[in-house]
Amino acid sequence: MIYGALDTKVFESIKDLEMAHEVWKRLEDSNEGTSMVKESKLYIFNDKYAKLKMLKDECVRDVP
């Protein structure tokens, strides 16, 4: 049933797996990335957040 909801490319990447946990892990890694990728994304977002500054002529009310 789950296989019917997947596109052909995704199905090809999991068709060899037998256990639901294996399928879940492969789908999770392909859609969200490995833990190393997640760590890298978090580092980038934290860096961007730390560099975020309001300009002198900006006001919180001006933000949509």
FENKARA-V767148 format. One record per backbone hydrogen bond with DSSP energy under -1.0 kcal/mol. CO is the residue of the C=O (numbers start at 0). NH is the residue of the N-H. If there is no record, write none. Layout:
co: [CO:CO]
nh: [NH:NH]
This chain:
co: [1:2:6:7:8:10:10:13:18:19:20:21:22:23:24:25:26:27:33:34:35:36:37:38:39:40:41:42:43:44:45:46:54:58:59]
nh: [4:5:10:11:12:13:14:16:22:23:24:25:26:27:28:29:30:31:37:38:39:40:41:42:43:44:45:46:47:48:49:50:57:61:62]
